[in-house]
Amino acid sequence: MEIEFEITEDDYIKFNLYHIENSPSQKKTYNFLRYAIPLLFSIPIYAIGTSLFKQPSSYWIIISILFALIWVITYPNQYKKLVRKQTKKILQEGDTSIFGKKTMLIDDNNIKVFSEFTSKTISKKSIKTIKVYDDMILIYLSGFTAQIIPTRYLNDESNKYLMKELIIINII
């Protein structure tokens, strides 16, 4: 079967966000930045406030707790904005051949992806994992390399066929 789709910059940014949410190493970094940083900075805030400014301890405990709570609550959105910004910068500096219209052909052993300038053959045996989201399907070839298939280009027939083929690979 032949499936035609187009990958945009937004698709690539969403891929990076999904990858960060599912990668064990990225989760560790994210959780450290979200929870450990406010705890580490709350202690100096309290110490500086009570010793340097000679103000009541309870006042600075409240300020330290508020700092930590605000950080933990607002950090997920800040992190997503940072990932979007960094991804856009990387894309401006580098190769954008991953974007554009693509055609995917699926046969018994391989998945072939063609674009105007590139051609890639993926053995079904080389697929590590497959992640299905509402707006895209990610076929991982390694821990951080994936073929992005936006679902907005799939009609019911092609979506059912693709899901059947992915189930046959027995990875979903």
Residue frames as a rotation matrix with the C-alpha (Angstrom) as fourth column:
MET 1
0.577 0.816 0.000 0.00
0.816 -0.577 0.000 0.00
0.000 0.000 -1.000 0.00
GLU 2
-0.454 -0.679 0.577 1.09
0.681 -0.682 -0.267 3.55
0.575 0.271 0.772 -0.67
ILE 3
0.523 0.540 -0.660 0.66
0.833 -0.490 0.258 6.33
-0.184 -0.684 -0.706 1.89
GLU 4
-0.169 -0.531 0.830 1.41
0.607 -0.720 -0.337 9.97
0.776 0.447 0.444 1.11
PHE 5
0.698 0.325 -0.638 2.08
0.710 -0.429 0.559 12.53
-0.091 -0.843 -0.530 3.82
GLU 6
0.264 -0.614 0.744 4.00
0.185 -0.725 -0.664 15.71
0.947 0.313 -0.078 4.54
ILE 7
0.215 -0.304 -0.928 6.23
0.976 0.095 0.196 16.46
0.028 -0.948 0.318 7.52
THR 8
0.583 0.042 0.811 6.24
0.152 -0.987 -0.058 20.05
0.798 0.157 -0.582 8.75
GLU 9
-0.501 -0.775 0.386 8.34
-0.190 -0.337 -0.922 21.89
0.844 -0.535 0.021 11.31
ASP 10
-0.012 0.592 0.806 5.46
-0.976 -0.181 0.118 21.57
0.216 -0.785 0.581 13.81
ASP 11
0.862 0.293 -0.414 5.44
-0.262 0.956 0.131 17.79
0.434 -0.005 0.901 13.33
TYR 12
0.071 -0.932 -0.354 9.15
0.314 0.358 -0.880 17.65
0.947 -0.049 0.318 14.09
ILE 13
-0.542 -0.201 0.816 8.72
-0.598 -0.590 -0.543 19.81
0.590 -0.782 0.200 17.20
LYS 14
0.478 0.785 0.395 5.89
-0.866 0.344 0.364 17.55
0.150 -0.516 0.844 18.43
PHE 15
0.659 -0.331 -0.675 8.10
0.106 0.930 -0.352 14.53
0.744 0.160 0.648 17.78
ASN 16
-0.437 -0.891 0.127 10.80
0.036 -0.158 -0.987 16.05
0.899 -0.426 0.101 20.02
LEU 17
-0.293 0.411 0.863 8.26
-0.912 -0.392 -0.123 16.79
0.288 -0.823 0.490 22.75
TYR 18
0.792 0.594 -0.141 6.88
-0.544 0.792 0.278 13.23
0.277 -0.143 0.950 22.60
HIS 19
0.321 -0.763 -0.561 10.39
0.217 0.635 -0.741 11.81
0.922 0.116 0.369 22.64
ILE 20
-0.592 -0.554 0.585 11.33
-0.381 -0.447 -0.809 13.82
0.710 -0.702 0.054 25.71
GLU 21
0.140 0.749 0.648 8.18
-0.980 0.009 0.200 12.62
0.144 -0.663 0.735 27.50
ASN 22
0.930 0.338 -0.143 9.04
-0.336 0.941 0.043 8.95
0.149 0.008 0.989 26.79
SER 23
0.246 -0.922 -0.300 12.84
-0.048 0.297 -0.954 8.84
0.968 0.249 0.029 27.00
PRO 24
0.698 0.019 -0.716 14.08
0.660 0.370 0.654 7.50
0.277 -0.929 0.246 30.37
SER 25
-0.353 -0.902 -0.248 17.20
0.936 -0.336 -0.110 9.68
0.016 -0.271 0.963 30.34
GLN 26
-0.616 0.195 0.764 15.20
0.131 -0.930 0.343 12.78
0.777 0.311 0.547 29.41
LYS 27
0.523 0.845 -0.113 12.67
0.193 0.012 0.981 12.02
0.830 -0.535 -0.157 32.16
LYS 28
0.282 -0.513 -0.811 15.49
0.959 0.184 0.217 11.91
0.038 -0.839 0.543 34.73
THR 29
-0.767 -0.600 0.228 16.80
0.610 -0.792 -0.032 15.29
0.200 0.115 0.973 33.59
TYR 30
-0.264 0.772 0.578 13.31
0.009 -0.597 0.802 16.77
0.964 0.217 0.151 33.50
ASN 31
0.665 0.564 -0.491 12.44
0.441 0.234 0.866 15.52
0.603 -0.792 -0.093 37.01
PHE 32
-0.142 -0.787 -0.601 15.75
0.988 -0.147 -0.041 16.76
-0.056 -0.599 0.798 38.39
LEU 33
-0.858 -0.210 0.469 15.19
0.319 -0.933 0.165 20.21
0.403 0.291 0.868 36.93
ARG 34
-0.037 0.944 0.327 11.56
-0.022 -0.328 0.944 20.29
0.999 0.027 0.032 38.03
TYR 35
0.819 0.492 -0.295 11.95
0.214 0.216 0.953 19.08
0.532 -0.844 0.072 41.63
ALA 36
0.300 -0.774 -0.557 15.58
0.954 0.242 0.179 19.25
-0.004 -0.585 0.811 42.77
ILE 37
-0.484 -0.532 0.694 16.41
0.595 -0.782 -0.185 22.76
0.642 0.323 0.696 41.53
PRO 38
0.239 0.587 0.773 13.68
-0.203 -0.749 0.631 24.50
0.950 -0.308 -0.060 43.55
LEU 39
0.916 0.049 -0.398 14.67
0.351 0.382 0.855 22.57
0.194 -0.923 0.332 46.65
LEU 40
0.022 -0.994 -0.111 18.33
0.995 0.033 -0.093 23.48
0.096 -0.108 0.990 46.17
PHE 41
-0.541 -0.234 0.808 17.53
0.357 -0.934 -0.031 27.16
0.762 0.272 0.588 45.66
SER 42
0.557 0.812 0.174 14.97
0.117 -0.284 0.952 27.37
0.822 -0.510 -0.254 48.48
ILE 43
0.521 -0.432 -0.736 17.68
0.853 0.275 0.443 26.76
0.011 -0.859 0.512 51.07
PRO 44
-0.615 -0.786 0.067 19.87
0.785 -0.618 -0.049 29.73
0.080 0.022 0.997 50.02
ILE 45
-0.210 0.619 0.757 16.78
0.132 -0.749 0.650 31.94
0.969 0.236 0.075 49.70
TYR 46
0.786 0.523 -0.329 15.87
0.344 0.073 0.936 31.14
0.514 -0.849 -0.122 53.29
ALA 47
0.241 -0.783 -0.573 19.45
0.960 0.105 0.260 31.48
-0.143 -0.613 0.777 54.58
ILE 48
-0.674 -0.500 0.544 20.13
0.621 -0.782 0.050 34.79
0.401 0.371 0.838 52.82
GLY 49
0.052 0.800 0.598 16.80
0.108 -0.599 0.793 36.24
0.993 0.023 -0.118 53.86
THR 50
0.856 0.341 -0.388 17.16
0.381 0.089 0.920 35.41
0.348 -0.936 -0.054 57.53
SER 51
0.256 -0.837 -0.484 20.87
0.897 0.018 0.442 36.12
-0.361 -0.547 0.755 57.99
LEU 52
-0.644 -0.577 0.502 21.54
0.744 -0.626 0.235 38.96
0.179 0.525 0.832 55.53
PHE 53
-0.356 0.597 0.719 18.27
0.047 -0.757 0.652 40.86
0.933 0.265 0.242 55.82
LYS 54
-0.993 -0.093 -0.066 17.69
0.063 0.037 -0.997 39.96
0.096 -0.995 -0.031 59.48
GLN 55
-0.311 0.950 0.034 14.03
-0.858 -0.296 0.421 39.27
0.410 0.102 0.907 58.89
PRO 56
0.071 0.407 0.911 11.79
-0.827 0.535 -0.175 36.70
-0.558 -0.741 0.375 60.60
SER 57
-0.836 -0.458 0.304 12.38
-0.293 0.839 0.459 33.07
-0.465 0.295 -0.835 59.79
SER 58
-0.185 0.853 0.489 8.69
0.462 0.514 -0.722 32.36
-0.867 0.092 -0.489 59.09
TYR 59
0.510 0.313 -0.801 8.61
-0.424 -0.719 -0.551 35.10
-0.749 0.621 -0.233 56.44
TRP 60
-0.213 -0.716 -0.665 11.46
-0.961 0.030 0.276 33.48
-0.177 0.698 -0.694 54.49
ILE 61
-0.751 0.088 0.654 10.10
0.041 0.995 -0.087 29.94
-0.659 -0.039 -0.751 54.94
ILE 62
0.319 0.946 0.056 6.90
0.241 -0.024 -0.970 31.11
-0.916 0.323 -0.236 53.23
ILE 63
0.449 -0.219 -0.866 8.87
-0.772 -0.583 -0.252 32.80
-0.450 0.782 -0.431 50.43
SER 64
-0.652 -0.758 -0.013 11.02
-0.685 0.582 0.438 29.68
-0.325 0.295 -0.899 49.91
ILE 65
-0.493 0.560 0.666 7.96
0.327 0.829 -0.454 27.41
-0.806 -0.007 -0.592 49.79
LEU 66
0.571 0.723 -0.389 6.18
-0.059 -0.437 -0.897 29.75
-0.819 0.535 -0.207 47.36
PHE 67
-0.007 -0.673 -0.740 9.26
-0.933 -0.262 0.247 29.83
-0.360 0.692 -0.626 45.14
ALA 68
-0.858 -0.361 0.365 9.42
-0.271 0.922 0.276 26.02
-0.436 0.138 -0.889 45.08
LEU 69
-0.141 0.898 0.416 5.69
0.418 0.435 -0.798 25.63
-0.898 0.061 -0.437 44.39
ILE 70
0.586 0.328 -0.741 5.62
-0.429 -0.651 -0.627 28.22
-0.688 0.685 -0.241 41.62
TRP 71
-0.366 -0.809 -0.460 8.66
-0.881 0.140 0.453 26.58
-0.302 0.571 -0.764 40.01
VAL 72
-0.817 0.051 0.574 7.18
0.058 0.998 -0.006 23.06
-0.574 0.028 -0.819 40.15
ILE 73
0.173 0.979 0.107 3.83
0.362 0.038 -0.931 24.26
-0.916 0.200 -0.348 38.76
THR 74
0.708 0.156 -0.688 5.18
-0.430 -0.679 -0.596 26.44
-0.560 0.718 -0.414 35.94
TYR 75
-0.262 -0.964 0.053 8.19
-0.521 0.187 0.833 24.36
-0.812 0.191 -0.551 34.92
PRO 76
-0.138 0.190 0.972 6.41
0.583 0.809 -0.075 21.96
-0.800 0.557 -0.222 32.47
ASN 77
0.849 0.490 0.199 5.27
0.454 -0.482 -0.750 24.85
-0.271 0.727 -0.631 30.26
GLN 78
0.578 -0.725 -0.375 8.67
-0.643 -0.687 0.338 26.56
-0.503 0.046 -0.863 30.50
TYR 79
-0.291 -0.717 0.633 10.37
-0.156 0.689 0.708 23.30
-0.944 0.108 -0.312 29.51
LYS 80
0.236 0.467 0.852 8.10
0.775 0.438 -0.455 22.79
-0.586 0.768 -0.259 26.49
LYS 81
0.973 0.081 -0.216 8.75
-0.034 -0.875 -0.483 26.38
-0.228 0.477 -0.849 25.35
LEU 82
0.197 -0.978 -0.063 12.49
-0.680 -0.182 0.710 25.79
-0.706 -0.097 -0.702 25.72
VAL 83
-0.268 -0.258 0.928 12.36
0.332 0.880 0.340 22.57
-0.904 0.400 -0.150 23.69
ARG 84
0.676 0.576 0.460 10.36
0.646 -0.162 -0.746 24.30
-0.356 0.801 -0.481 20.93
LYS 85
0.860 -0.373 -0.349 12.81
-0.414 -0.909 -0.048 27.21
-0.299 0.186 -0.936 20.84
GLN 86
-0.094 -0.956 0.278 15.90
-0.520 0.285 0.805 24.95
-0.849 -0.069 -0.524 20.79
THR 87
-0.025 0.155 0.988 14.39
0.607 0.788 -0.108 22.71
-0.795 0.596 -0.114 18.10
LYS 88
0.913 0.388 0.127 13.63
0.344 -0.564 -0.750 25.72
-0.220 0.729 -0.649 15.89
LYS 89
0.536 -0.795 -0.285 17.21
-0.698 -0.607 0.380 26.99
-0.475 -0.004 -0.880 16.33
ILE 90
-0.279 -0.636 0.720 18.64
-0.093 0.764 0.639 23.58
-0.956 0.112 -0.272 15.42
LEU 91
0.312 0.495 0.811 16.43
0.747 0.399 -0.531 23.43
-0.587 0.772 -0.245 12.34
GLN 92
0.962 0.008 -0.273 17.54
-0.123 -0.880 -0.460 26.90
-0.244 0.476 -0.845 11.21
GLU 93
0.207 -0.977 -0.054 21.18
-0.785 -0.199 0.587 25.83
-0.584 -0.079 -0.808 11.45
GLY 94
-0.546 -0.552 0.630 20.98
-0.272 0.829 0.489 22.40
-0.792 0.096 -0.603 9.90
ASP 95
-0.989 0.099 -0.108 19.55
-0.053 0.445 0.894 20.06
0.137 0.890 -0.435 7.33
THR 96
-0.375 0.924 0.072 15.85
-0.657 -0.211 -0.724 20.35
-0.654 -0.318 0.686 6.63
SER 97
-0.696 0.055 -0.716 15.59
-0.607 0.487 0.628 17.34
0.383 0.872 -0.306 4.29
ILE 98
-0.915 0.400 -0.051 13.30
0.362 0.760 -0.540 15.61
-0.177 -0.512 -0.840 6.78
PHE 99
-0.284 0.840 -0.463 10.52
-0.149 -0.516 -0.844 18.04
-0.947 -0.170 0.271 5.82
GLY 100
-0.584 0.155 -0.797 8.30
-0.800 -0.279 0.531 17.97
-0.140 0.948 0.286 2.80
LYS 101
0.514 0.841 -0.169 6.08
-0.854 0.483 -0.193 15.54
-0.081 0.244 0.966 0.96
LYS 102
-0.682 -0.689 0.246 6.87
-0.680 0.721 0.135 11.86
-0.270 -0.075 -0.960 1.33
THR 103
0.371 0.721 -0.585 5.50
-0.812 0.557 0.172 8.61
0.450 0.411 0.793 -0.01
MET 104
-0.412 -0.444 0.795 5.61
-0.792 0.606 -0.072 5.41
-0.450 -0.660 -0.602 2.03
LEU 105
0.204 0.397 -0.895 5.36
-0.730 0.671 0.132 1.98
0.653 0.626 0.426 0.44
ILE 106
-0.116 -0.170 0.979 4.84
-0.868 0.496 -0.016 -1.03
-0.483 -0.851 -0.205 2.70
ASP 107
0.145 0.140 -0.979 5.56
-0.667 0.745 0.008 -4.54
0.731 0.652 0.202 1.49
ASP 108
0.775 0.270 -0.572 6.10
0.105 0.837 0.537 -7.87
0.623 -0.476 0.620 3.26
ASN 109
0.331 -0.760 -0.559 9.64
0.924 0.380 0.030 -7.18
0.190 -0.527 0.829 4.53
ASN 110
-0.689 -0.722 -0.063 10.36
0.725 -0.687 -0.052 -3.48
-0.006 -0.082 0.997 4.11
ILE 111
0.600 0.697 -0.392 8.99
0.622 -0.715 -0.318 0.00
-0.502 -0.053 -0.863 4.49
LYS 112
-0.408 -0.711 0.574 10.23
0.912 -0.350 0.214 2.37
0.049 0.610 0.791 1.77
VAL 113
0.496 0.491 -0.716 10.00
0.537 -0.822 -0.192 6.12
-0.683 -0.289 -0.671 2.22
PHE 114
-0.268 -0.511 0.817 10.58
0.956 -0.243 0.162 8.39
0.116 0.824 0.554 -0.78
SER 115
0.413 0.361 -0.836 10.75
0.327 -0.916 -0.233 12.15
-0.850 -0.177 -0.496 -1.04
GLU 116
0.981 0.000 -0.194 11.85
-0.170 -0.487 -0.856 14.51
-0.094 0.873 -0.478 -3.79
PHE 117
0.376 -0.924 -0.068 15.54
-0.821 -0.298 -0.486 14.21
0.429 0.239 -0.871 -2.87
THR 118
-0.565 -0.622 0.542 15.85
-0.817 0.516 -0.258 11.09
-0.119 -0.588 -0.800 -0.69
SER 119
0.375 0.613 -0.695 14.93
-0.540 0.754 0.374 7.45
0.753 0.235 0.614 -0.59
LYS 120
-0.516 -0.510 0.688 15.09
-0.855 0.260 -0.448 5.25
0.050 -0.820 -0.570 2.49
THR 121
0.158 0.507 -0.847 14.39
-0.306 0.841 0.446 1.54
0.939 0.189 0.288 2.90
ILE 122
-0.303 -0.145 0.942 13.61
-0.952 0.000 -0.306 0.31
0.045 -0.989 -0.138 6.38
SER 123
-0.613 0.080 -0.786 13.61
-0.037 0.991 0.130 -3.39
0.789 0.109 -0.605 7.13
LYS 124
0.446 0.859 0.250 10.68
-0.387 -0.067 0.920 -4.31
0.807 -0.507 0.303 9.34
LYS 125
0.538 -0.327 -0.777 13.14
0.677 0.717 0.167 -6.29
0.502 -0.615 0.607 11.46
SER 126
-0.533 -0.839 0.108 15.12
0.641 -0.484 -0.596 -3.12
0.552 -0.248 0.796 12.23
ILE 127
0.068 0.638 0.767 12.14
-0.248 -0.734 0.632 -1.36
0.966 -0.233 0.109 13.84
LYS 128
-0.874 -0.469 -0.126 12.75
0.039 0.191 -0.981 -0.99
0.484 -0.862 -0.148 17.58
THR 129
-0.568 0.737 -0.366 9.37
0.621 0.091 -0.779 0.29
-0.541 -0.669 -0.510 18.73
ILE 130
-0.572 0.497 0.653 6.28
0.443 -0.484 0.755 2.09
0.691 0.721 0.057 17.51
LYS 131
-0.738 0.369 -0.565 4.43
0.405 -0.427 -0.808 4.84
-0.540 -0.825 0.166 19.36
VAL 132
-0.403 0.704 0.585 0.93
0.718 -0.153 0.679 5.85
0.567 0.694 -0.444 18.30
TYR 133
-0.788 0.189 -0.586 -0.44
0.286 -0.731 -0.620 9.27
-0.546 -0.656 0.522 19.25
ASP 134
0.252 0.964 -0.079 -3.59
0.433 -0.185 -0.882 11.10
-0.865 0.188 -0.464 18.21
ASP 135
0.765 0.078 -0.640 -1.74
-0.368 -0.763 -0.532 13.31
-0.529 0.642 -0.555 15.73
MET 136
0.216 -0.723 -0.656 1.18
-0.927 0.059 -0.371 11.09
0.307 0.689 -0.657 14.63
ILE 137
0.994 -0.080 0.080 2.68
0.059 0.968 0.244 7.64
-0.097 -0.237 0.967 14.48
LEU 138
0.346 -0.938 -0.014 6.38
-0.936 -0.347 0.056 7.29
-0.057 -0.006 -0.998 15.31
ILE 139
0.966 -0.166 -0.199 8.31
0.118 0.966 -0.229 4.30
0.230 0.198 0.953 13.99
TYR 140
0.616 -0.764 0.191 11.53
-0.680 -0.394 0.618 4.20
-0.397 -0.511 -0.763 16.03
LEU 141
0.762 -0.474 -0.441 14.61
-0.094 0.594 -0.799 2.81
0.640 0.650 0.408 14.31
SER 142
-0.401 -0.819 -0.410 16.84
0.496 0.182 -0.849 3.54
0.770 -0.544 0.333 17.32
GLY 143
-0.292 0.255 -0.922 16.51
0.942 -0.091 -0.323 5.22
-0.167 -0.963 -0.214 20.69
PHE 144
-0.177 0.180 -0.968 16.23
0.208 -0.954 -0.216 8.68
-0.962 -0.240 0.132 19.12
THR 145
-0.877 -0.083 -0.474 15.68
-0.434 -0.289 0.853 8.19
-0.208 0.954 0.217 15.38
ALA 146
-0.329 0.844 0.424 12.13
0.338 0.525 -0.781 7.76
-0.882 -0.114 -0.458 14.13
GLN 147
-0.863 0.267 0.428 10.05
0.385 -0.198 0.901 7.91
0.326 0.943 0.068 11.00
ILE 148
-0.709 0.623 -0.331 7.28
-0.088 -0.543 -0.835 10.45
-0.700 -0.563 0.440 11.60
ILE 149
-0.756 0.576 0.310 3.87
0.514 0.228 0.827 9.79
0.406 0.785 -0.469 10.04
PRO 150
-0.862 0.506 0.036 1.32
-0.447 -0.726 -0.522 12.55
-0.238 -0.466 0.852 10.70
THR 151
-0.670 0.645 0.367 -2.14
0.552 0.763 -0.336 10.94
-0.497 -0.022 -0.867 11.04
ARG 152
-0.045 0.691 -0.722 -3.92
-0.239 -0.709 -0.664 13.92
-0.970 0.143 0.198 9.42
TYR 153
-0.370 -0.166 -0.914 -2.96
-0.919 -0.077 0.387 12.41
-0.135 0.983 -0.124 6.04
LEU 154
-1.000 0.004 0.004 -4.41
0.004 0.998 0.070 8.98
-0.004 0.070 -0.998 6.82
ASN 155
-0.173 0.984 -0.050 -7.97
-0.846 -0.123 0.519 8.16
0.505 0.132 0.853 5.84
ASP 156
0.423 0.412 0.807 -9.81
-0.828 0.537 0.160 5.32
-0.367 -0.736 0.569 7.57
GLU 157
0.989 -0.013 -0.146 -8.65
-0.065 0.853 -0.518 2.72
0.132 0.521 0.843 5.06
SER 158
0.266 -0.964 -0.023 -4.95
-0.076 0.002 -0.997 3.68
0.961 0.267 -0.073 5.14
ASN 159
-0.107 -0.256 0.961 -5.03
-0.948 -0.265 -0.177 4.04
0.300 -0.930 -0.214 8.93
LYS 160
0.722 0.435 0.539 -6.50
-0.582 0.802 0.133 0.52
-0.374 -0.410 0.832 9.36
TYR 161
0.871 -0.436 -0.225 -3.98
0.117 0.631 -0.767 -0.91
0.476 0.642 0.601 6.91
LEU 162
0.003 -0.920 0.393 -1.03
-0.419 -0.357 -0.834 0.78
0.908 -0.162 -0.387 8.62
MET 163
0.078 0.083 0.993 -2.19
-0.995 0.072 0.072 -0.35
-0.066 -0.994 0.088 12.07
LYS 164
0.947 0.287 0.143 -2.62
-0.270 0.954 -0.128 -3.91
-0.173 0.082 0.981 10.76
GLU 165
0.575 -0.803 -0.158 0.92
0.105 0.264 -0.959 -3.88
0.812 0.534 0.236 9.34
LEU 166
-0.174 -0.651 0.739 2.33
-0.705 -0.442 -0.555 -2.48
0.688 -0.617 -0.382 12.59
ILE 167
0.453 0.399 0.797 0.50
-0.842 0.486 0.235 -5.12
-0.294 -0.777 0.557 14.61
ILE 168
0.964 -0.143 -0.222 1.97
0.010 0.861 -0.509 -7.78
0.264 0.488 0.832 12.31
ILE 169
0.062 -0.985 0.164 5.41
-0.257 -0.174 -0.951 -6.47
0.964 0.017 -0.264 13.19
ASN 170
0.523 0.311 -0.794 4.22
0.575 0.559 0.598 -7.24
0.629 -0.769 0.114 16.74
ILE 171
-0.634 -0.773 -0.009 5.68
0.570 -0.460 -0.681 -4.13
0.522 -0.437 0.732 18.33
ILE 172
-0.322 0.567 0.758 2.60
-0.456 -0.795 0.400 -2.12
0.830 -0.217 0.514 19.29
